Amino acid sequence: MSGSSKLAERATDIDIRDAVLEKFQILLCTDWNGYEERLDFYECRFNSAVALLRLTARRDVYAAAKRLEPLESETEPGEPSPALEKALLRLSAAAAPKGDDFIYRSELLCAISTLPPKEKGVIELMLWGYQFDSKNDKEQTIAKKLGCTEKTARNRRDSAYLKLRAVLGDAEENT
């Protein structure tokens, strides 16, 4: 920090420290209400116990920070990056977070239902978490489920994306 000999703390270090203190405080408060057996470890080996808490908190904080990293840019025009596809699948699999636009989501689902059956099948399989390709031959992929090649499945996806963009773009202009 400027003007002092003290080094500035990183935000992740502060988050880790806060997580450790919060967990320890919860343990102490539960011990206040009644005997908490997990605190015996702290009485015998305090430094080791706090180190374990710090290790757990570090893992959780870095995992949370990793989820907030920006996606990589697309390398080939028209082809979404693998990171974008994974993010789409995680979003569709997870419950809708607060603030998620319900109207847009319902318009998107309605637009998907109007797609031709082959394109609709690809999008639905993507939403269910199927991948286009897999290193494991036994794992089900979109191409195997639809009985076509991987390139055909990707072309159907691209065609569906274009149609969805056109439909949803018109819907946004009308509102």
Secondary structure, 3 states (H helix, E strand, C coil): CCCCCCCCCCHHHHHHHHHHHHHHHHHHHHHHHCCCCCHHHHHHCHHHHHHHHHHHHHHHHHHHHHHCCCCCCCCECCECCHHHHHHHHHHHHCCCCCCCCHHHHHHHHHHHHCCCHHHHHHHHHHHCCCCCCCCCCCCCCHHHHHCCCHHHHHHHHHHHHHHHHHHHHHHHHHC
